[in-house]
Every structure is written in C-alpha cells, then in structure tokens.
Amino acid sequence: MGLLGDAWDYIVAYVIDLVHPYQYVVACCLLIPVIWFLFEAISFAYHATFG
C-alpha cells in the first residue's frame, strides 16, 4: 500500500495498544448495539411473518 498503508498499520496498532486494557469494555460497548439491532430485526421479521 506504500506510505498510507504503513501509516494505517501504525494507527491501528496504536489504537489497539491504547484500548488493550479496556478491550472488554470496548467490546461490550460495540456489541450491545449490534445485539440490540439483531434482536429488533428478528422481532420485526417474526411479527411480519407470523403477525
């Protein structure tokens, strides 16, 4: 990728290093809206299918 790819790798590594102590907190914060969205989508599909 050249210069941009190297910079991106550095930024990603820095961010991972920064959040590493809080990885579980970050993971939970990211997962909660995803799980909620999936639950809403499944609920909507269920009601749309079965009334």
Buried (B, 14 or more C-beta within 10 A) or exposed (E): EEEEEEEEEEEEEEEEEEEEEEEEEBEEEEEEEEEEEEEEEEEEEEEEEEE
